[in-house]
């Protein structure tokens, strides 16, 4: 019994740390917190080492790994930068920039991991707003929110959708058929709210600007190869091929190269995220075994309760742990619940500055370049955006 109480304490501290992103007085991030927490429940006898190993979902890990390799090649080839820069050459008005940035980053996030889009496009967004002499804050908010909202549309859009695709068995096409409209409507709502809070972005007239330079060096053979293989990967998703195997094959084909040293690509693979996922699988299984999820069972049986609990948990402990915990309570054949879980966990990330990793990436990257996006600036916009988009998702999926 004493060991069981210690296990409860270990799990509580672990999820507290996952929610905060750190533990006070300790140099730990979410990956090390998840690893230490999972080690604690193994040591305390909640799970055996074999049970812990079996709890890790290999399909999800392989899918994430494959998409990271694909994204790294596209980034090195200059695909993301070129796409947004050429889109933005269509307009130099504040409103046009807002619309193109929102839909450009949202659509890219639908097909590639949203965190990647946030990392790549934040410096470019700041360069564009400097060139046009515009206040960067509404455009940073647009980028952060659009990467979250756009990623709702597909299984490959973000890590929690990858989990849900793996657990539920919903096809890539069916997932997008239901949730892509939610993403598109959400992007429109985002633009409307930013126009409300920042009147200066409503201007339709072009403003004076300096020339916007595309990166000088584009690796054309790598660019072509990456595009061809990525297009093949997306087609395989739409045709219903196994997601993890398809991503792994695409990654393997890209890694057969004479142009890039493997170290340059492999250093872009987020080992922290893969380690965190592995630890979270073990923690979720241990939590389920201790029957700590029982209080949520009554709530999630109703669609509105599932959306509410998902939104709250996603902001308390982060969206990936929330999906792992709640996913254990959902029947595999209930597609409606899985889709509500996907929409709720992703859209809830816009509520606060700490609600999603994409938000934090944008804030940190902007801070390094001398721009500050505060908690309250984000909350003023994020609160109504989250409420409205969650309501839209609930009414649409229900």
NUBAKOL-876395 format. One line per field, with one value per residue (C-alpha): residue number from 1; x, y, z. Coordinates in Angstrom, 3 decimals, decimal comma. Layout:
% NUBAKOL-876395
pos <- [NUM_...]
xx <- [X_...]
yy <- [Y_...]
zz <- [Z_...]
***
This chain:
% NUBAKOL-876395
pos <- [1_2_3_4_5_6_7_8_9_10_11_12_13_14_15_16_17_18_19_20_21_22_23_24_25_26_27_28_29_30_31_32_33_34_35_36_37_38_39_40_41_42_43_44_45_46_47_48_49_50_51_52_53_54_55_56_57_58_59_60_61_62_63_64_65_66_67_68_69_70_71_72_73_74_75_76_77_78_79_80_81_82_83_84_85_86_87_88_89_90_91_92_93_94_95_96_97_98_99_100_101_102_103_104_105_106_107_108_109_110_111_112_113_114_115_116_117_118_119_120_121_122_123_124_125_126_127_128_129_130_131_132_133_134_135_136_137_138_139_140_141_142_143_144_145_146_147_148_149_150_151_152_153_154_155_156_157_158_159_160_161_162_163_164_165_166_167_168_169_170_171_172_173_174_175_176_177_178_179_180_181_182_183_184_185_186_187_188_189_190_191_192_193_194_195_196_197_198_199_200_201_202_203_204_205_206_207_208_209_210_211_212_213_214_215_216_217_218_219_220_221_222_223_224_225_226_227_228_229_230_231_232_233_234_235_236_237_238_239_240_241_242_243_244_245_246_247_248_249_250_251_252_253_254_255_256_257_258_259_260_261_262_263_264_265_266_267_268_269_270_271_272_273_274_275_276_277_278_279_280_281_282_283_284_285_286_287_288_289_290_291_292_293_294_295_296_297_298_299_300_301_302_303_304_305_306_307_308_309_310_311_312_313_314_315_316_317_318_319_320_321_322_323_324_325_326_327_328_329_330_331_332_333_334_335_336_337_338_339_340_341_342_343_344_345_346_347_348_349_350_351_352_353_354_355_356_357_358_359_360_361_362_363_364_365_366_367_368_369_370_371_372_373_374_375_376_377_378_379_380_381_382_383_384_385_386_387_388_389_390_391_392_393_394_395_396_397_398]
xx <- [0,000_2,856_4,399_1,048_0,844_4,370_3,273_0,358_2,753_5,239_2,512_1,119_4,552_5,284_2,092_2,621_6,066_4,678_2,104_4,663_7,375_9,842_10,185_11,229_14,926_15,710_17,129_14,601_12,452_9,334_11,361_13,440_10,398_8,488_11,471_12,069_8,351_8,003_11,116_9,578_6,393_8,441_10,659_7,586_6,150_3,174_4,487_7,173_9,899_8,353_4,907_6,449_8,190_4,985_3,086_5,137_3,208_5,763_3,458_3,304_7,048_7,873_5,372_6,828_10,387_9,560_7,785_10,694_13,133_10,814_10,363_14,116_14,772_12,078_13,506_17,074_15,775_14,152_10,591_8,872_10,608_9,995_6,338_5,536_7,708_6,105_2,653_3,413_4,627_0,968_0,265_1,920_-1,158_-1,479_-4,739_-3,429_-0,355_-2,533_-4,736_-1,864_0,189_-2,790_-3,813_-0,249_1,044_-2,263_-2,233_1,448_0,730_-2,024_0,456_3,610_4,154_2,960_6,023_8,246_6,223_6,429_10,216_10,830_8,351_8,791_12,048_10,589_7,415_9,476_11,574_8,424_6,827_10,100_10,252_6,681_7,210_4,258_3,571_4,739_2,510_-0,727_1,259_3,066_-0,309_-1,616_1,305_1,056_-2,712_-2,744_-0,185_-2,471_-5,753_-4,415_-2,943_-6,458_-7,176_-5,038_-3,533_-0,015_-0,637_0,546_1,757_-1,596_-3,360_-0,688_-1,514_-5,232_-4,735_-2,673_-5,129_-8,454_-7,728_-9,490_-8,226_-6,279_-8,987_-11,894_-10,107_-9,553_-13,066_-14,514_-11,965_-10,588_-13,726_-13,266_-9,704_-10,735_-13,548_-11,189_-8,675_-11,430_-12,425_-8,776_-8,480_-11,717_-10,581_-7,187_-8,906_-11,082_-8,204_-5,710_-7,520_-4,304_-4,291_-7,571_-5,854_-6,132_-3,760_-0,179_2,436_5,978_8,432_11,992_12,703_12,214_15,055_14,660_17,552_20,438_21,110_18,465_19,616_17,668_18,342_17,438_14,431_13,120_13,784_12,159_9,065_8,622_8,963_6,762_4,076_4,231_3,914_0,815_-0,763_-0,117_-1,849_-4,888_-4,998_-5,158_-1,655_-0,408_0,730_3,808_5,170_4,606_6,426_9,276_9,698_9,701_12,318_14,490_14,368_15,360_18,263_19,785_21,753_25,146_24,408_23,771_25,776_23,477_24,456_22,822_19,466_19,625_20,380_16,984_15,240_13,708_15,014_13,459_9,996_10,488_11,804_8,907_6,381_7,919_7,782_4,214_3,050_4,422_2,930_-0,493_-0,471_0,563_-2,150_-4,717_-3,543_-3,914_-7,486_-6,827_-8,905_-12,197_-13,415_-13,336_-15,392_-18,786_-17,794_-16,359_-19,373_-21,079_-19,604_-19,759_-18,150_-15,363_-14,585_-14,599_-12,391_-9,999_-9,644_-9,011_-6,545_-4,710_-3,966_-3,137_-0,818_-0,329_-2,245_-0,197_-0,433_-4,144_-4,751_-2,871_-4,870_-8,303_-7,654_-7,409_-11,071_-12,492_-13,754_-11,793_-14,881_-16,317_-14,997_-16,991_-15,248_-11,788_-12,403_-13,679_-10,591_-8,357_-10,114_-10,413_-6,804_-5,436_-7,733_-7,370_-3,694_-4,612_-6,046_-2,834_0,745_1,720_-1,100_0,966_4,580_3,985_3,038_6,218_8,355_6,995_7,479_11,019_12,121_10,664_12,361_15,742_15,201_14,203_10,384_8,260_4,852_3,361_1,060_-1,753_-1,442_-1,904_-4,723_-6,794_-6,822_-6,512_-9,465_-12,224_-10,527_-10,451_-14,052_-15,410_-13,365_-14,156_-17,854_-17,552_-15,759_-18,356_-21,329_-19,673_-18,490_-21,518]
yy <- [0,000_2,393_1,729_2,497_5,875_6,634_5,746_8,189_10,922_10,126_10,297_13,550_15,215_13,939_15,353_18,616_18,866_17,988_20,743_23,342_22,129_21,985_21,139_23,955_23,997_21,188_21,312_19,015_19,319_17,365_14,516_13,900_14,390_11,731_9,351_9,781_9,482_6,277_4,872_5,645_3,671_0,741_0,822_1,000_-2,124_-0,581_-2,013_-4,557_-3,565_-5,886_-4,298_-0,833_-1,780_-3,249_-0,070_1,974_2,188_1,447_2,645_6,151_6,353_5,167_7,583_10,513_9,528_9,196_12,566_14,263_12,990_14,115_17,559_17,951_17,303_19,760_22,402_21,925_22,090_25,461_24,287_25,980_29,326_29,385_28,478_31,287_33,908_33,294_33,381_36,676_38,217_38,254_41,134_43,859_45,073_44,414_42,488_40,496_39,548_38,402_36,248_34,661_34,024_32,439_30,167_29,502_28,352_26,614_24,564_23,670_22,571_20,286_18,147_18,515_18,653_22,025_22,485_22,339_25,077_27,270_26,871_27,607_30,431_32,588_34,274_34,740_36,310_38,792_39,626_40,269_42,532_44,467_44,892_46,220_48,254_46,565_45,666_42,024_40,975_40,225_38,309_36,257_35,481_34,519_32,174_30,458_30,001_28,950_26,206_24,788_25,252_24,063_20,933_19,827_18,901_15,759_12,898_14,074_17,636_17,223_14,588_14,107_13,455_10,884_9,152_9,222_7,889_5,032_4,128_4,628_3,174_6,108_6,497_9,586_10,556_10,085_12,085_14,972_14,772_15,520_17,899_19,865_22,075_22,786_23,922_26,164_27,800_28,212_30,085_32,482_33,042_33,708_36,387_38,035_38,188_39,636_42,302_43,110_43,377_45,018_47,527_48,353_44,904_45,685_47,970_46,782_49,319_48,178_49,700_50,776_47,952_46,848_43,890_40,491_38,140_34,432_32,419_32,594_28,909_26,353_22,756_22,002_18,229_17,833_20,107_18,024_14,696_15,825_17,128_13,960_11,633_13,818_13,945_10,147_9,942_12,156_10,155_6,934_8,460_9,363_5,879_4,320_2,846_2,163_5,520_4,462_2,189_4,850_7,507_5,091_4,194_7,893_8,655_5,737_6,858_10,390_9,140_7,396_10,406_11,663_15,304_15,586_14,151_11,993_13,985_17,116_15,356_13,225_16,244_17,584_14,474_15,550_12,880_14,754_14,330_10,630_10,070_12,028_9,990_6,731_7,869_9,096_5,752_4,071_6,699_6,442_2,652_2,901_5,483_3,219_0,219_2,196_3,091_6,814_7,668_6,500_10,050_11,033_8,086_9,664_12,939_11,627_9,466_12,644_14,659_17,995_16,452_14,941_18,303_20,091_17,535_17,415_21,209_21,424_18,539_19,754_23,044_21,460_18,665_19,414_17,921_14,779_13,434_14,352_12,343_9,351_9,393_9,967_7,701_4,761_5,337_5,544_2,514_2,077_1,958_5,288_7,595_10,580_10,531_10,144_13,070_15,248_14,295_15,301_18,635_19,433_18,664_20,694_23,717_24,002_24,683_28,220_29,102_30,205_30,883_27,572_25,575_24,150_23,656_25,642_28,708_28,433_27,965_31,183_33,128_31,881_32,401_35,926_36,736_35,719_38,247_41,002_40,813_40,099_38,418_38,486_36,032_38,597_39,614_35,967_35,302_38,257_36,689_33,010_32,806_33,833_31,944_28,722_29,028_29,729_27,049_24,390_25,191_24,920_21,553_20,229_21,228_19,978_16,586_15,947]
zz <- [0,000_0,828_-2,602_-4,204_-2,454_-3,621_-7,167_-6,891_-5,759_-8,549_-11,198_-9,792_-9,758_-13,260_-14,759_-12,896_-14,470_-17,906_-17,562_-16,476_-18,812_-15,916_-12,224_-9,848_-8,903_-11,372_-14,877_-16,491_-19,597_-20,571_-22,062_-18,928_-16,679_-18,626_-18,526_-14,785_-14,031_-16,039_-14,364_-10,955_-11,616_-12,949_-9,852_-7,594_-9,180_-10,975_-14,235_-15,016_-17,444_-20,046_-19,573_-19,884_-23,123_-24,535_-23,600_-26,096_-29,369_-32,088_-34,876_-33,446_-32,809_-36,342_-37,910_-35,961_-36,843_-40,537_-40,678_-38,898_-41,535_-44,356_-42,770_-42,279_-45,969_-47,041_-44,692_-45,997_-49,558_-48,807_-49,499_-46,547_-47,000_-50,744_-50,393_-47,977_-49,663_-53,074_-51,515_-49,818_-53,068_-54,072_-51,696_-49,634_-47,772_-44,021_-44,481_-47,429_-45,447_-42,530_-44,762_-46,686_-43,557_-41,792_-44,651_-45,851_-42,470_-41,681_-44,873_-44,479_-40,889_-42,129_-44,048_-41,971_-38,219_-36,941_-34,724_-37,819_-39,509_-36,404_-36,216_-39,893_-40,466_-37,331_-38,478_-41,959_-40,557_-38,538_-41,605_-43,623_-41,016_-40,657_-44,424_-44,476_-41,265_-39,558_-35,927_-35,761_-32,828_-34,741_-37,352_-34,719_-33,130_-36,565_-37,171_-33,770_-33,967_-37,626_-37,059_-34,360_-36,224_-39,584_-38,026_-36,982_-40,599_-40,971_-39,033_-39,919_-38,727_-35,134_-32,653_-30,901_-34,218_-35,044_-31,766_-32,482_-36,008_-34,604_-31,834_-33,632_-37,068_-38,754_-42,323_-43,354_-45,859_-43,437_-40,737_-43,162_-44,590_-41,157_-39,640_-42,616_-42,694_-38,977_-39,694_-42,589_-40,609_-37,658_-39,815_-40,918_-37,278_-36,417_-39,107_-37,974_-34,335_-35,232_-37,342_-34,320_-31,848_-34,224_-36,494_-38,360_-40,027_-41,824_-44,337_-47,937_-49,478_-50,183_-47,903_-48,711_-48,357_-48,846_-51,090_-49,492_-50,280_-50,742_-49,336_-51,789_-52,140_-53,062_-53,435_-56,617_-56,831_-53,144_-53,627_-56,532_-54,848_-51,595_-53,388_-55,451_-52,462_-50,256_-52,943_-53,154_-49,365_-49,296_-52,130_-50,213_-47,177_-49,287_-50,828_-47,377_-47,138_-43,579_-42,215_-40,265_-42,976_-45,647_-43,618_-42,900_-46,587_-47,566_-44,903_-46,022_-49,672_-48,706_-46,590_-49,631_-50,885_-52,044_-51,201_-47,457_-44,609_-42,467_-39,366_-40,798_-41,136_-38,012_-35,823_-36,903_-35,560_-32,259_-29,906_-26,977_-28,489_-29,212_-25,693_-24,197_-26,179_-24,990_-21,378_-21,778_-23,147_-20,027_-17,704_-19,337_-19,025_-15,372_-14,693_-16,320_-14,298_-11,053_-12,129_-11,732_-14,800_-13,294_-12,398_-16,089_-17,366_-16,737_-18,351_-21,591_-22,409_-23,648_-26,562_-24,736_-21,660_-23,758_-25,392_-22,019_-20,244_-23,220_-23,295_-19,548_-19,412_-22,513_-20,789_-17,430_-18,535_-22,288_-25,196_-25,902_-22,317_-22,298_-25,472_-24,102_-20,865_-22,401_-25,358_-22,988_-22,062_-25,594_-27,559_-30,780_-32,988_-31,766_-34,502_-33,269_-29,882_-31,443_-33,790_-30,944_-28,941_-31,867_-32,395_-28,685_-27,775_-30,706_-30,626_-26,842_-27,478_-28,525_-25,116_-23,431_-24,388_-22,774_-24,363_-27,216_-28,168_-31,379_-29,306_-27,259_-30,371_-31,883_-28,638_-28,044_-31,647_-31,623_-28,304_-29,715_-32,487_-30,050_-30,141_-27,073_-27,188_-23,683_-21,921_-21,763_-25,418_-26,316_-23,817_-25,039_-28,497_-27,555_-25,153_-27,594_-30,427_-28,402_-27,218_-30,716_-32,519_-29,900_-30,282_-34,063_-33,765_-31,313_-33,488_-36,693_-35,451_-33,239]
***
